[in-house]
Amino acid sequence: MTKSALLFLLLAYSSAASGQDFREKWVLPVGLSQGFIKSRATPELFVGQLSLAPQWKLVDRTLRAGLLAGGFFTAGKVYGLAGPQLALKVARLGNVFTADVGNLHLTAHYQLGTRRQQLVGGGVHADLAEILLLSLTYQRDVHNRANWFQVGIAYHLFREKIPTDIDSRPIPTDIP
């Protein structure tokens, strides 16, 4: 219940800002996610992950590719992961006045871990206001035969500056 309320507040807060449209040459989100790992032989294990995911534009307004790298904590130990990632924009989240709220995109990735993990998976991501990225991901560990389910939040560390040459009409100040 608390997570749902937090998600609602984040969506409401971000709805007043401008949205990201996959136009940037590159982005660098840093993310924090948590969830669980489930295999048939063991009970669910908590997993927490911290990651960097630099991405570069391949197709304007549609497709980005990059590297997903980071570390995760589970069963009292810390491990590392790295691998390629693709992001495909599938929908815009609408407008508030003249500003875009953000977009919805799908990701696919393959990661290798420091303890023989081989994760193949993907997720659904809501990119809000060029600032936050909310995610829901599923990954299958091919080597250890386990399923990973995670929810996450990321922050865009660097993004291109907003253009200053936008043609906007100022509000007249001499109205009686």
C-alpha positions in Angstrom: 0.0 0.0 0.0 2.8 2.4 0.9 4.6 1.7 -2.4 1.5 2.4 -4.4 1.0 5.7 -2.6 4.6 6.7 -3.3 4.2 5.8 -7.0 1.1 7.9 -7.2 2.8 10.9 -5.6 5.8 10.6 -7.9 3.5 10.4 -11.0 1.4 13.4 -9.7 4.6 15.5 -9.0 6.1 14.8 -12.3 3.0 15.5 -14.3 3.7 19.3 -14.2 7.2 19.0 -15.9 8.3 18.4 -19.4 8.7 14.9 -20.8 11.7 13.2 -22.4 11.2 12.1 -26.0 14.3 10.0 -26.8 15.9 13.0 -28.6 19.0 13.1 -26.5 22.3 11.9 -27.9 23.0 10.1 -24.6 21.5 9.7 -21.1 23.0 8.4 -17.8 20.5 7.2 -15.3 21.6 5.9 -11.9 19.1 3.4 -10.5 18.1 1.7 -7.3 15.9 -1.3 -7.4 14.7 -4.0 -5.1 12.8 -7.2 -5.4 13.2 -11.0 -5.0 14.9 -14.0 -6.6 12.9 -17.2 -6.8 14.0 -20.6 -7.8 12.3 -24.0 -7.2 14.9 -25.2 -4.8 15.0 -22.2 -2.5 12.6 -19.7 -0.8 12.4 -16.1 -2.1 15.6 -14.1 -1.6 15.6 -10.3 -1.3 17.7 -8.6 -3.9 18.7 -4.9 -4.0 20.6 -3.4 -6.9 22.4 -0.2 -7.7 23.2 0.4 -11.3 24.4 2.9 -14.0 22.9 2.6 -17.5 24.5 4.9 -20.0 22.6 4.9 -23.3 23.1 6.4 -26.7 20.5 7.2 -29.3 20.3 4.8 -32.3 17.1 5.9 -33.9 15.7 9.4 -33.2 12.7 9.4 -30.8 12.5 5.6 -30.9 15.5 3.4 -29.9 18.5 3.7 -27.5 21.3 1.2 -26.8 23.7 1.1 -23.9 25.4 -0.8 -21.1 23.8 -1.7 -17.8 26.4 -2.1 -15.0 26.2 -2.3 -11.3 26.1 -4.3 -8.1 23.5 -6.2 -6.3 23.1 -7.5 -2.7 21.4 -10.8 -1.9 21.8 -13.5 0.7 24.2 -11.3 2.7 26.7 -10.9 -0.2 27.5 -8.3 -2.9 28.0 -9.3 -6.5 28.5 -7.4 -9.8 26.6 -7.4 -13.1 27.2 -5.9 -16.5 25.8 -6.3 -20.0 24.1 -4.6 -23.0 20.7 -3.0 -22.9 18.2 -1.8 -25.6 15.3 0.7 -24.9 12.4 1.0 -27.3 9.9 3.8 -26.8 6.4 2.5 -27.2 4.1 5.4 -26.0 3.9 9.0 -24.8 2.4 9.6 -21.4 0.5 12.7 -22.6 0.6 16.4 -22.0 -0.1 18.8 -19.2 -0.7 22.2 -20.8 2.1 22.3 -23.4 4.6 20.1 -21.6 5.1 16.4 -22.1 4.7 14.2 -19.0 7.1 11.6 -20.3 7.1 8.3 -22.1 6.8 4.6 -21.7 9.4 2.3 -23.0 10.4 -1.4 -23.0 13.9 -2.6 -22.4 15.7 -5.8 -23.1 19.0 -6.8 -21.6 21.6 -9.5 -21.1 23.8 -9.4 -18.1 26.7 -11.5 -16.8 27.4 -11.6 -13.1 30.5 -12.1 -11.0 29.2 -15.5 -9.7 28.1 -17.1 -12.9 24.8 -15.3 -13.2 23.5 -15.0 -16.7 20.4 -12.8 -16.7 18.2 -12.4 -19.7 15.2 -10.1 -19.3 13.5 -6.9 -19.8 11.0 -4.5 -18.3 8.6 -1.7 -18.6 9.8 1.8 -17.7 8.0 5.1 -17.3 10.4 8.0 -18.0 9.0 11.1 -16.2 9.9 14.7 -16.9 13.5 13.9 -18.0 14.3 13.4 -14.3 12.9 10.1 -13.0 12.6 6.6 -14.4 10.2 4.1 -12.7 10.7 0.5 -13.7 9.2 -3.0 -13.3 11.6 -5.7 -14.6 11.7 -9.5 -14.9 15.0 -11.4 -15.5 15.7 -15.1 -15.9 19.0 -16.4 -14.6 19.8 -19.0 -17.2 22.7 -20.6 -15.4 21.2 -20.8 -11.9 17.6 -21.3 -13.1 16.1 -18.5 -11.0 13.6 -15.8 -11.7 14.3 -12.2 -10.7 11.4 -9.7 -10.1 12.3 -6.0 -9.3 10.8 -2.6 -9.1 13.1 0.4 -9.3 13.6 4.1 -9.5 16.4 5.9 -11.4 17.5 9.5 -11.7 19.0 11.0 -14.9 22.4 12.3 -13.7 23.2 14.1 -17.0 20.9 15.2 -19.7 21.2 17.8 -22.5 20.4 21.4 -21.6 17.0 22.8 -22.5 17.3 24.9 -25.7 17.2 28.6 -25.1 16.0 29.5 -28.6 12.5 28.2 -28.1 9.9 30.6 -29.6 7.6 31.5 -26.7 5.3 34.4 -26.3 5.7 36.3 -23.0 2.7 37.2 -21.0 2.0 41.0 -21.4 2.6 42.9 -18.3 0.9 46.2 -19.3 -2.7 44.8 -19.0 -4.8 47.1 -16.8 
